[in-house]
């Protein structure tokens, strides 16, 4: 018997899953970046923000559950699409010529897995178990001190800067692809529409980089 294909078995279905989960993750990285920018308001404000998040466990764990499911489905759809592409062409091209494809698009496959590794590192670093990385003692209550202590060390800053470059490229091409998948494309407003992916990638990556470099430069201490 031949199994009936479901929507998730198709390329369109997998791209739809990637687009929807991408929207959830875009929302998170924007809110996460804006929350972290409160480091410029001082230790009391940032620590109060962190305490508020931890003070509502149902909301916090509900959000974490949605994010975990979104990441899992996003990775699944990406791996499935990559696998489908590989199976469709058993022999690779001898010479590759790219027309409209840009650097952001070419970085998606490898940058995505680099970001997955960074997410695991970031969670272990600041959330659970919370790592001082041999530089300082991690505090589960003084988030501001953790941020300042971490980004006062060059190699920690370097890890985060590289990760933010990948994040910016991922957000840029991912949001562009998302708009294409949702059919939001028309010659009359494509030029304006193309500004959104650029603003998203530069804005989120730039905000996170600003935090790390401001601490390292001693502006935030």
C-alpha positions in Angstrom: 0.0 0.0 0.0 1.1 3.5 -0.7 0.8 5.9 2.2 -1.2 9.0 1.6 0.9 12.2 1.7 0.0 14.7 4.4 0.7 18.4 4.2 3.8 18.0 6.4 5.2 15.5 3.9 5.3 18.2 1.2 7.8 20.9 0.7 5.1 23.6 1.0 3.9 22.2 4.3 7.5 22.1 5.7 8.1 25.7 4.5 4.8 26.7 6.2 6.0 25.1 9.5 9.3 26.9 9.1 7.5 30.3 8.5 5.1 30.0 11.4 7.7 28.9 13.9 10.0 31.5 12.5 7.4 34.2 13.4 7.3 32.9 17.0 11.1 33.0 17.2 11.3 36.4 15.6 9.0 37.7 18.3 11.0 36.2 21.0 14.4 37.5 19.9 13.0 41.0 19.5 11.4 41.0 23.0 14.5 39.3 24.4 16.8 42.0 23.0 14.6 44.8 24.2 14.5 43.3 27.7 18.3 42.9 27.8 18.8 46.6 26.7 17.6 47.5 30.2 21.1 46.8 31.3 21.7 50.5 30.3 19.2 51.5 33.0 21.3 50.0 35.7 21.4 46.9 37.9 18.2 47.6 39.8 16.1 47.8 36.6 17.6 44.8 34.9 17.4 42.6 38.0 13.8 43.7 38.6 12.9 42.7 35.0 14.5 39.3 35.5 12.7 38.9 38.9 9.4 39.8 37.2 9.8 37.1 34.6 10.7 34.5 37.2 7.8 35.6 39.4 5.1 34.2 37.1 6.1 30.5 36.6 3.0 29.5 34.6 3.6 32.3 32.1 7.4 31.7 32.1 7.2 27.9 31.6 4.3 28.3 29.1 6.4 30.6 27.0 9.4 28.3 27.3 7.3 25.4 26.2 6.1 27.3 23.1 9.7 28.3 22.3 11.0 24.8 22.7 8.3 23.4 20.4 9.0 26.1 17.9 12.8 25.5 17.9 12.2 21.7 17.5 9.8 22.1 14.6 12.0 24.8 13.0 15.0 22.5 13.1 12.9 19.5 11.9 11.6 21.4 8.9 15.0 22.8 8.1 16.6 19.3 8.2 13.8 17.8 6.2 14.1 20.4 3.5 17.8 20.1 3.3 17.5 16.3 3.2 14.9 16.5 0.4 17.2 18.8 -1.6 20.1 16.4 -1.2 17.9 13.4 -2.3 16.6 15.2 -5.3 20.2 15.7 -6.6 22.5 12.8 -5.9 25.4 14.3 -7.7 26.6 17.7 -6.8 27.3 20.5 -9.3 30.9 20.7 -10.5 30.6 24.4 -10.8 28.1 26.5 -8.9 27.0 29.9 -10.2 24.8 32.0 -8.0 22.5 34.7 -9.5 20.1 36.3 -7.0 21.4 34.3 -4.1 23.3 36.4 -1.5 25.7 35.7 1.4 22.8 35.6 3.9 21.1 32.9 1.9 24.3 30.8 1.6 24.9 31.0 5.3 21.4 29.7 6.3 22.3 26.0 6.3 25.5 26.2 8.3 24.6 29.3 10.2 21.4 27.7 11.5 23.2 24.8 13.1 25.8 27.3 14.5 22.9 29.2 16.1 21.5 26.0 17.6 24.8 25.3 19.2 25.0 28.9 20.5 21.4 28.7 21.9 22.5 25.7 24.0 25.6 27.5 25.1 23.6 30.7 25.9 21.0 28.8 28.0 23.8 27.0 29.9 25.6 30.2 30.4 22.8 32.5 31.7 19.9 30.2 32.6 20.5 26.6 33.6 22.8 25.6 35.3 24.3 29.1 35.0 28.0 29.1 34.2 30.7 31.4 35.5 32.9 30.0 32.8 35.8 29.9 35.3 35.9 33.7 35.4 33.3 34.6 38.1 30.7 32.9 40.3 27.3 32.8 38.6 24.4 34.4 40.6 20.8 33.3 40.1 19.5 36.6 41.4 22.0 39.3 40.2 21.6 39.1 36.4 23.3 42.5 36.0 26.5 41.2 37.6 26.5 38.1 35.4 26.2 40.2 32.3 29.0 42.6 33.3 31.3 39.8 34.5 30.8 37.8 31.3 31.3 40.5 28.8 34.3 41.9 30.5 36.2 38.9 29.1 37.3 39.1 25.5 36.7 35.5 24.4 33.2 35.5 25.8 32.5 38.7 23.8 34.0 37.1 20.7 31.7 34.1 21.0 28.7 36.3 21.3 29.8 38.7 18.4 30.2 35.8 16.0 26.9 34.3 17.0 25.2 37.7 16.5 26.6 37.9 12.9 25.0 34.5 12.2 21.8 35.6 13.9 21.6 38.8 11.9 22.1 36.9 8.6 19.6 34.3 9.7 17.0 36.9 10.6 17.6 38.8 7.4 17.2 36.0 4.9 14.7 34.1 7.1 12.3 37.0 7.3 12.7 37.6 3.5 11.9 33.9 2.8 9.0 34.1 5.3 7.4 36.9 3.4 7.8 35.0 0.2 6.3 31.9 1.7 3.3 33.8 2.9 2.8 35.3 -0.6 3.6 38.9 0.5 5.3 39.8 -2.6 4.4 42.4 -5.3 6.5 44.5 -7.6 4.7 47.7 -6.4 5.9 47.4 -2.8 8.8 44.9 -2.9 11.4 47.6 -2.5 9.8 48.8 0.7 9.1 45.3 1.9 12.7 44.3 1.5 13.6 46.9 4.1 11.9 44.9 6.9 14.3 41.9 6.7 17.3 44.3 6.7 16.0 46.3 9.7 15.2 43.1 11.6 18.6 41.5 11.1 20.6 44.6 11.8 18.4 45.8 14.6 18.4 42.6 16.7 22.0 41.7 16.1 23.1 45.3 16.6 21.2 45.7 19.8 22.8 42.5 21.3 26.3 43.5 20.0 25.9 46.9 21.6 25.3 45.3 25.0 28.4 43.1 24.8 30.7 45.9 23.5 29.4 48.5 25.9 30.3 46.2 28.8 33.7 45.3 27.4 34.5 49.0 26.7 33.5 49.9 30.3 30.5 52.0 29.4 28.3 49.6 31.4 30.0 48.3 34.6 
